[in-house]
Amino acid sequence: GRMCEPADKTLIDPPFASDYLASRTRFRAAAEAAGFELRAYPIGLSGPRGEELTVDFAVQGDPGAKRVVVVSSGTHGIEGFYGGAVQTAVLEGELQKGWKRPADTRVVFIHAVNPYGFAYIRRVNEDNVDLNRNFVKSTRTYAGAPEDYARLNDLLNPVSAPTPVDPFLLGAGVQLAKHGFKTLKNAIAQGQYEFPKGLFFGGKGPSKSLQILAEALPPLVAGAERVVHLDFHTGMGKWGTYVLAVDFPNDSPRVQRLRREFGQEAVQGLDPNGVLYEINGSLGGWLQDQFPGIEYDCLLAEYGTHHVVEVLTAMRQENRAHQYASHGSAVHLEAKRRFKEAFVPESREWQAASVRDGRKMVRQALATLGA
């Protein structure tokens, strides 16, 4: 046992759940204890243990509030292990320790935007759809793919189960040498609507999760002047560091304001030469499109894990195993293990630091309510 228990146990024991059901159960209990009202929206499917899969909303605060803070997790299913841990830590910590919600405000937590991916250890949903490519604005269609994606399709999405020896890195190395990392990243990660079994597939129409958000969110933000929305992700960026990505140019007043609120270094707007590529069908862009009369700031909180090549390799291996290996086989289980490590590292240091930083981001968002 430990000689002396630290005062704040959550720093030693961050609340990373063993699976979707455990995360959902703990989240709901914490929300209820903190005086939040719960609403569950089923997606019509069940998880590996027969549990119902739901998108869960926890809401507190004035109807028609002028300021709203939204905190969402699990847009990319498996990344819900992290987002759910942050949500639970905040509900069990900050929001139960006598935090006084300022007048004319509302706080909304959304647990597991993609419950299927969370439950089945996938980034994508029940239709192999990457939800952060599925929130297509009214002016866009669910069609097309970057031309480079088609060229790379065979390399990215082989029509076979994973094999012990895989020339992927070799092939990727050749492509990198030929086209450079930025071009490749844009081609792969921007979103595509033509290869339904491929990575970064945005779907052929609005997902069930999109429909749930389109139904549940408007009444919660109606009347708001400003919404600050944190959507928690992992797997992009340097190990143990984070960026808050927003869909506005770096030199815009919106980004300047967010940098004052969340830190100059942390907030990254769109920069043609920077690390962030423009995504089709991203949640943030869709939210601004949905609520044109509201200053709606959606910050994609990206917490860094392993090197980008390892993350992409793990994604590719998991997708192959899901599509072409028998589920529960050694090949399938190994692909899942590697995939989970890529997005939710086993490292206790990483888990403690990521939740500590996540709590800080939510505190910063809550502080904007009092401003």
ABEGO torsion letter per residue (X at the ends): XBABBBABAAAABBBBBABAAAAAAAAAAAAAAAGBBBBBBBAGBBBAAGBBBBBBBBBBEBBGBABBBBBBBGABAAAAAAAAAAAAAAAABAAAAGBBBBBGBBBBBBBGABAAAAAAGBABBAAGBBAAAABBBAABBBBEBBAAAAAAAAAABBBBBBBABBAAAAAAAAAAAAAEAAAAAAAAAAEBAABAABBGBAEABBBAAAAAAAAAAAAAABGBABBBBBBBBBGBEBBGBBBBBBABBAABAAAAAAAAAAEAAABBBBBAABABBBBBGBAAAAAAAABAABBBBBBBBBBBBBBAAAAAAAAAAAAAAAAABBBGBAAAAAAAAAAAAAABBABAAAAAAAAAAAAAAAAAAAAAAAX
